[in-house]
């Protein structure tokens, strides 16, 4: 959530920046400023009424003490009127604050100056590429056919149990999944990230805190209780919300976290090879990294996260590229995002396997997550997160790029984790 004070001070710059997202925000930001004026005016009136009421209360006590009951009773009537007025003003203030917050919830984050203009993923900017695309043998197959051939993933059985998008991993497929999770976590903890096991359900406040609500409510699975809970779309949500409402000493930064969770996303229906097999799922596994940083360090932290994900893909020996997302493809909460994509030789297309983002103060403002410097100065923290990594398309890349006529050769770095070198 953008800061109102920053909108007031930099409104024209924000309007220009949001044009990269193909949004004409001038009218909306004017509404924010007007709503804030109403809130501030109401707050000022309420403060004055409360101050007068407190003043009268002190004077009434003195008058009664001095035997001037008549004057005291007259003031009591005025004080009663002020109390009634304060109740009305408090209700008006609550309404004005709610209206302002609802407006702020509709405005996405301001893109970084390096974010390219564009409307779709076709306008994203490639900034790095590594790895040779392998030449596969005649008769090479996409991963959904390999899964059936080697009996390692059963998509039909998942439909029987739940619905499409909930695959069942079997035998070496399940062991390879577990190997990837353990490997990713080991890489992250070796890089200094503290591992957490977090709930797979979050409350509404957590959804609002990291920006999934209200923007992505339709994509989340909900447990309809009196106070609804939501199945997490990523570990970013519970991990980041561990620090909701906290005041963190600058000396305790950075805070670096990693965690494995299943993820649940209710996607709109779609058909074709681009969503077939593991390409798009309703439930999938992912290992996440999250950082809480001082504003002075978050840009360098983002670069460090990108380099960290690079090392993982280098060890997996998969061909990959990194894209800087354009304004039209940038997530609602993100200030700057780099997407990692693995090339699927069997499908002849790139598959997204990680997004690494800096949110700056956008999430922290929603979370009320602040930093206190050694000189006592308080400020909003910067939050960052990234996939390290999402499993389905990494697994698809391994199955398709590492297939041979004899079977699927497991990347060397994973052999100690899964206990086998080939799927045959």
C-alpha positions as CSV (number, residue, x, y, z in Angstrom):
1,X,0.0,0.0,0.0
2,X,1.4,3.4,-1.0
3,X,2.0,5.9,1.7
4,X,-0.5,8.9,1.7
5,X,2.2,11.4,2.6
6,X,4.3,10.2,-0.4
7,X,1.3,10.5,-2.7
8,X,0.6,14.0,-1.6
9,X,4.3,15.0,-2.1
10,X,5.0,13.1,-5.3
11,X,1.5,12.9,-6.9
12,X,2.6,13.9,-10.4
13,X,5.7,11.6,-10.4
14,X,3.4,8.7,-9.2
15,X,1.0,9.4,-12.0
16,X,3.8,9.2,-14.6
17,X,5.3,6.1,-13.0
18,X,1.9,4.3,-13.0
19,X,1.6,4.9,-16.7
20,X,4.1,2.1,-17.1
21,X,1.4,-0.2,-15.7
22,X,-0.9,1.3,-18.4
23,X,-2.9,3.0,-15.6
24,X,-4.1,6.6,-15.7
25,X,-4.0,7.2,-12.0
26,X,-4.5,11.0,-11.9
27,X,-8.1,10.9,-10.9
28,X,-7.6,8.1,-8.4
29,X,-4.7,9.9,-6.7
30,X,-6.8,13.0,-6.5
31,X,-9.5,11.0,-4.7
32,X,-6.9,9.8,-2.3
33,X,-5.7,13.3,-1.5
34,X,-9.3,14.5,-1.1
35,X,-10.2,11.5,1.2
36,X,-7.1,12.2,3.2
37,X,-8.1,15.9,3.6
38,X,-11.5,14.7,4.9
39,X,-9.9,12.3,7.3
40,X,-7.4,15.0,8.6
41,X,-10.1,17.6,9.0
42,X,-12.3,15.2,10.9
43,X,-9.4,14.1,13.1
44,X,-8.6,17.8,13.8
45,X,-12.2,18.5,14.9
46,X,-12.3,15.4,17.0
47,X,-9.0,16.3,18.7
48,X,-10.3,19.8,19.5
49,X,-13.6,18.4,20.9
50,X,-11.8,15.9,23.1
51,X,-9.4,18.6,24.3
52,X,-12.3,20.9,25.2
53,X,-14.1,18.0,26.9
54,X,-11.0,17.2,29.0
55,X,-10.7,20.9,29.9
56,X,-14.3,21.1,31.0
57,X,-13.9,17.9,33.2
58,X,-11.0,19.6,35.1
59,X,-13.0,22.8,35.5
60,X,-16.1,21.0,36.7
61,X,-14.1,19.3,39.4
62,X,-12.6,22.6,40.6
63,X,-16.0,24.3,40.6
64,X,-17.6,21.6,42.7
65,X,-14.7,21.7,45.0
66,X,-15.2,25.5,45.4
67,X,-18.9,25.1,46.0
68,X,-20.0,26.6,42.7
69,X,-22.4,23.8,41.8
70,X,-24.6,25.9,39.4
71,X,-21.6,26.7,37.2
72,X,-20.4,23.2,37.4
73,X,-23.8,21.8,36.3
74,X,-23.8,24.2,33.3
75,X,-20.4,23.0,32.3
76,X,-21.6,19.4,32.7
77,X,-24.3,20.0,30.2
78,X,-21.7,21.4,27.7
79,X,-19.4,18.4,28.4
80,X,-22.3,16.0,27.7
81,X,-22.9,17.7,24.4
82,X,-19.2,17.5,23.6
83,X,-19.2,13.7,24.4
84,X,-22.1,13.2,22.0
85,X,-20.3,15.3,19.4
86,X,-17.1,13.3,19.8
87,X,-19.0,10.0,19.2
88,X,-20.4,11.4,16.0
89,X,-17.0,12.6,14.9
90,X,-15.4,9.3,15.8
91,X,-17.9,7.5,13.6
92,X,-17.2,10.0,10.8
93,X,-13.4,9.5,11.3
94,X,-13.8,5.7,11.1
95,X,-15.8,6.1,7.9
96,X,-13.2,8.5,6.4
97,X,-10.3,6.2,7.3
98,X,-12.1,3.2,5.8
99,X,-12.9,5.1,2.6
100,X,-9.2,6.2,2.3
101,X,-7.9,2.7,2.9
102,X,-10.3,1.2,0.3
103,X,-8.9,3.7,-2.2
104,X,-5.3,2.9,-1.3
105,X,-6.0,-0.9,-1.7
106,X,-6.9,-0.3,-5.4
107,X,-3.6,1.3,-6.3
108,X,-0.6,-0.9,-7.2
109,X,3.0,-0.3,-6.3
110,X,5.1,2.3,-8.2
111,X,7.4,0.6,-10.7
112,X,11.1,1.0,-10.4
113,X,12.6,3.4,-13.0
114,X,14.3,0.4,-14.8
115,X,11.0,-1.3,-15.4
116,X,10.4,-1.4,-19.2
117,X,7.2,-0.2,-20.7
118,X,4.9,-2.8,-22.1
119,X,1.5,-4.5,-21.9
120,X,2.2,-8.3,-21.8
121,X,5.0,-10.8,-21.1
122,X,6.1,-10.4,-24.7
123,X,7.4,-7.0,-23.6
124,X,9.6,-8.2,-20.8
125,X,13.3,-7.5,-21.1
126,X,15.8,-10.4,-21.2
127,X,18.8,-9.4,-19.0
128,X,20.7,-12.7,-18.7
129,X,20.9,-16.1,-20.3
130,X,23.0,-19.2,-19.6
131,X,23.2,-22.8,-20.6
132,X,23.1,-24.7,-23.9
133,X,19.8,-25.9,-25.1
134,X,20.3,-29.7,-25.5
135,X,19.6,-31.5,-28.7
136,X,17.2,-34.3,-27.9
137,X,17.1,-37.8,-29.5
138,X,14.5,-38.6,-32.0
139,X,11.2,-39.5,-30.3
140,X,11.8,-37.2,-27.3
141,X,8.6,-36.5,-25.4
142,X,7.1,-33.8,-23.2
143,X,7.0,-34.4,-19.5
144,X,3.4,-35.5,-19.3
145,X,4.2,-38.4,-21.7
146,X,7.4,-39.2,-19.8
147,X,5.5,-39.2,-16.5
148,X,3.1,-41.8,-17.9
149,X,5.9,-43.8,-19.6
150,X,7.9,-44.1,-16.4
151,X,4.9,-44.2,-14.0
152,X,6.2,-41.3,-11.9
153,X,3.3,-38.9,-12.0
154,X,-0.4,-39.8,-12.3
155,X,-2.5,-36.8,-13.4
156,X,-5.7,-38.9,-13.9
157,X,-5.5,-40.2,-10.3
158,X,-5.4,-36.7,-9.1
159,X,-8.6,-35.9,-10.9
160,X,-10.2,-38.9,-9.2
161,X,-9.2,-37.7,-5.8
162,X,-9.7,-34.0,-6.3
163,X,-9.9,-32.4,-9.7
164,X,-7.5,-31.5,-12.5
165,X,-4.5,-29.6,-11.4
166,X,-3.8,-31.9,-8.4
167,X,-1.3,-34.5,-9.6
168,X,-0.2,-37.6,-7.7
169,X,3.6,-38.2,-7.6
170,X,4.7,-41.9,-7.4
171,X,7.8,-43.9,-6.8
172,X,10.9,-42.1,-8.2
173,X,8.7,-39.1,-9.0
174,X,7.8,-38.6,-5.4
175,X,11.4,-39.2,-4.3
176,X,12.6,-36.6,-6.9
177,X,10.1,-34.1,-5.5
178,X,11.4,-34.7,-2.0
179,X,15.0,-34.4,-3.2
180,X,14.4,-31.1,-4.9
181,X,12.7,-29.7,-1.7
182,X,15.6,-30.8,0.5
183,X,18.2,-29.5,-2.0
184,X,16.6,-26.1,-2.2
185,X,16.3,-25.8,1.5
186,X,19.9,-26.8,2.0
187,X,21.1,-24.3,-0.5
188,X,19.1,-21.5,1.1
189,X,20.1,-22.3,4.7
190,X,23.8,-22.5,3.6
191,X,23.3,-19.0,2.2
192,X,22.2,-17.7,5.6
193,X,18.5,-18.1,5.4
194,X,16.7,-19.4,8.5
195,X,14.3,-22.2,7.8
196,X,10.7,-22.0,9.0
197,X,7.8,-24.4,8.9
198,X,4.7,-22.2,8.7
199,X,0.9,-22.7,8.6
200,X,-0.6,-23.5,5.2
201,X,-3.7,-21.5,6.1
202,X,-3.8,-17.8,6.8
203,X,-6.4,-15.3,8.1
204,X,-7.8,-12.3,6.3
205,X,-5.3,-9.9,8.0
206,X,-2.4,-11.9,6.6
207,X,-3.9,-11.9,3.1
208,X,-4.2,-8.1,3.3
209,X,-0.8,-7.7,4.8
210,X,1.1,-9.1,1.8
211,X,-1.4,-7.9,-0.8
212,X,-3.1,-11.0,-1.9
213,X,-6.4,-9.5,-0.6
214,X,-8.4,-7.9,-2.1
215,X,-6.4,-8.0,-5.4
216,X,-6.3,-11.8,-5.8
217,X,-9.2,-13.0,-3.7
218,X,-10.7,-14.9,-6.6
219,X,-7.5,-16.9,-7.1
220,X,-7.4,-18.2,-3.5
221,X,-9.1,-21.2,-2.0
222,X,-11.2,-20.2,1.0
223,X,-12.5,-22.0,4.1
224,X,-15.8,-20.3,4.7
225,X,-16.0,-19.9,8.5
226,X,-17.2,-16.9,10.6
227,X,-13.6,-15.6,10.3
228,X,-12.5,-17.1,6.9
229,X,-9.2,-18.7,6.4
230,X,-7.4,-19.0,3.1
231,X,-5.1,-21.7,1.7
232,X,-1.8,-20.0,1.0
233,X,-0.8,-19.3,-2.7
234,X,2.9,-19.1,-1.6
235,X,4.9,-19.3,1.6
236,X,5.6,-15.6,1.2
237,X,2.3,-14.9,2.9
238,X,2.7,-16.6,6.2
239,X,6.5,-16.0,6.4
240,X,6.2,-12.3,5.8
241,X,3.3,-12.0,8.2
242,X,5.3,-13.4,11.0
243,X,6.6,-9.8,11.3
244,X,3.3,-8.0,10.9
245,X,3.0,-5.1,13.4
246,X,6.7,-5.5,14.6
247,X,9.1,-2.7,15.3
248,X,12.6,-4.2,14.4
249,X,15.9,-2.7,15.5
250,X,18.0,-1.8,12.5
251,X,20.9,-3.8,14.2
252,X,18.8,-7.0,13.8
253,X,18.6,-6.6,10.0
254,X,18.6,-8.2,7.6
255,X,16.0,-10.8,8.5
256,X,16.3,-13.7,6.1
257,X,13.8,-16.6,6.0
258,X,13.2,-19.7,3.9
259,X,10.4,-22.3,4.0
260,X,8.8,-25.1,2.1
261,X,5.1,-25.2,1.7
262,X,2.5,-26.6,-0.7
263,X,0.8,-23.8,-2.6
264,X,-2.8,-23.5,-3.7
265,X,-4.0,-21.3,-6.5
266,X,-7.5,-21.3,-8.1
267,X,-6.6,-20.4,-11.7
268,X,-9.1,-19.5,-14.5
269,X,-9.9,-22.4,-16.8
270,X,-7.6,-22.8,-19.8
271,X,-6.7,-25.4,-22.3
272,X,-3.7,-26.3,-24.5
273,X,-0.1,-27.5,-24.1
274,X,0.9,-24.3,-22.3
275,X,-1.2,-25.5,-19.2
276,X,-0.8,-29.2,-19.7
277,X,0.8,-31.5,-17.2
278,X,2.9,-29.7,-14.6
279,X,2.8,-26.4,-16.5
280,X,-0.1,-25.0,-14.4
281,X,-1.4,-26.6,-11.3
282,X,-3.9,-25.8,-8.5
283,X,-1.6,-27.4,-5.9
284,X,2.2,-27.4,-6.2
285,X,5.3,-27.4,-4.0
286,X,7.6,-24.4,-3.6
287,X,10.5,-23.3,-1.5
288,X,10.5,-19.6,-0.8
289,X,13.0,-17.0,0.4
290,X,11.9,-13.8,2.2
291,X,13.9,-10.8,3.4
292,X,13.2,-7.9,5.6
293,X,15.7,-5.1,4.9
294,X,16.7,-1.6,5.7
295,X,15.7,0.7,2.8
296,X,19.3,1.5,2.2
297,X,20.1,-2.2,1.5
298,X,17.1,-3.6,-0.4
299,X,18.4,-2.9,-3.9
300,X,21.6,-4.8,-3.1
301,X,19.6,-7.6,-1.4
302,X,17.5,-8.0,-4.6
303,X,20.7,-8.5,-6.6
304,X,22.0,-11.0,-4.1
305,X,18.7,-13.0,-4.3
306,X,19.0,-13.1,-8.1
307,X,22.6,-14.3,-7.9
308,X,21.5,-17.0,-5.3
309,X,18.8,-18.4,-7.6
310,X,21.4,-18.4,-10.4
311,X,23.7,-20.7,-8.4
312,X,20.9,-23.2,-8.0
313,X,20.1,-23.3,-11.7
314,X,23.8,-23.6,-12.5
315,X,24.1,-26.7,-10.3
316,X,20.9,-28.2,-11.9
317,X,22.6,-27.7,-15.3
318,X,19.4,-26.4,-16.8
319,X,19.4,-23.7,-19.6
320,X,17.7,-20.6,-18.2
321,X,17.2,-16.9,-18.7
322,X,16.3,-13.9,-16.5
323,X,13.7,-11.3,-17.5
324,X,13.0,-7.9,-16.0
325,X,9.2,-7.7,-16.0
326,X,7.6,-4.8,-17.9
327,X,5.0,-2.5,-16.3
328,X,2.0,-4.4,-17.8
329,X,3.3,-7.8,-16.5
330,X,4.5,-6.5,-13.1
331,X,2.6,-8.0,-10.0
332,X,0.3,-5.6,-8.1
333,X,2.6,-5.4,-5.0
334,X,6.0,-5.4,-6.8
335,X,8.3,-2.5,-7.3
336,X,10.8,-4.5,-9.4
337,X,10.6,-8.2,-10.4
338,X,13.0,-10.6,-12.2
339,X,11.5,-13.8,-13.6
340,X,13.6,-16.9,-14.1
341,X,12.6,-19.2,-16.9
342,X,13.9,-22.7,-17.8
343,X,13.9,-23.8,-21.4
344,X,11.8,-26.9,-22.1
345,X,13.4,-28.5,-25.1
346,X,10.6,-31.0,-25.6
347,X,8.0,-28.3,-25.6
348,X,10.2,-25.8,-27.3
349,X,9.2,-23.0,-24.9
350,X,10.4,-21.1,-21.8
351,X,8.8,-22.1,-18.5
352,X,8.7,-19.6,-15.6
353,X,10.2,-21.2,-12.4
354,X,10.9,-18.2,-10.2
355,X,10.0,-14.6,-9.5
356,X,12.3,-12.5,-7.3
357,X,10.8,-9.2,-6.2
358,X,11.5,-6.1,-4.2
359,X,8.3,-4.6,-2.8
360,X,10.1,-1.7,-1.0
361,X,7.6,-0.3,1.6
362,X,4.4,-1.4,-0.2
363,X,3.9,-4.6,1.9
364,X,5.4,-3.1,5.1
365,X,2.9,-0.2,5.1
366,X,0.1,-2.8,5.0
367,X,1.8,-4.9,7.7
368,X,2.8,-1.9,9.9
369,X,6.3,-3.3,9.8
370,X,8.8,-0.7,10.9
371,X,12.5,-0.3,11.6
372,X,14.0,1.7,14.5
373,X,17.4,3.1,13.8
374,X,20.0,3.5,16.6
375,X,19.2,7.2,16.7
376,X,15.6,6.4,17.4
377,X,14.3,7.3,13.9
378,X,11.4,5.1,12.8
379,X,10.7,4.1,9.2
380,X,8.9,1.4,7.2
381,X,11.0,-1.7,6.3
382,X,11.5,-3.0,2.8
383,X,10.4,-6.5,2.1
384,X,11.6,-8.9,-0.7
385,X,10.7,-12.4,-1.7
386,X,11.6,-15.0,-4.3
387,X,11.0,-18.6,-5.3
388,X,14.0,-20.8,-4.7
389,X,12.4,-22.6,-6.4
390,X,8.9,-23.6,-7.6
391,X,9.0,-27.3,-8.2
392,X,6.6,-28.2,-11.0
393,X,8.3,-26.5,-13.9
394,X,11.8,-27.3,-12.6
395,X,10.7,-30.9,-12.5
396,X,9.3,-30.6,-16.0
397,X,12.6,-29.0,-17.2
398,X,14.6,-31.9,-15.7
399,X,12.4,-34.6,-17.2
400,X,12.4,-33.1,-20.7
401,X,15.9,-31.7,-21.0
402,X,17.6,-34.7,-19.3
403,X,15.8,-37.4,-21.2
404,X,17.8,-40.0,-23.1
405,X,16.9,-43.1,-25.1
406,X,17.9,-45.1,-21.9
407,X,15.8,-43.0,-19.5
408,X,16.0,-39.7,-17.6
409,X,19.4,-38.8,-16.2
410,X,19.2,-37.1,-12.9
411,X,21.4,-33.9,-12.4
412,X,24.5,-34.8,-10.4
413,X,23.7,-32.4,-7.5
414,X,20.4,-34.2,-6.8
415,X,21.7,-37.8,-6.8
416,X,22.8,-37.7,-3.1
417,X,19.3,-36.5,-2.3
418,X,17.2,-38.9,-4.3
419,X,19.5,-42.0,-4.2
420,X,19.4,-42.8,-8.0
421,X,21.0,-41.6,-11.2
422,X,18.4,-42.6,-13.7
423,X,14.6,-42.9,-14.1
424,X,14.1,-45.9,-16.3
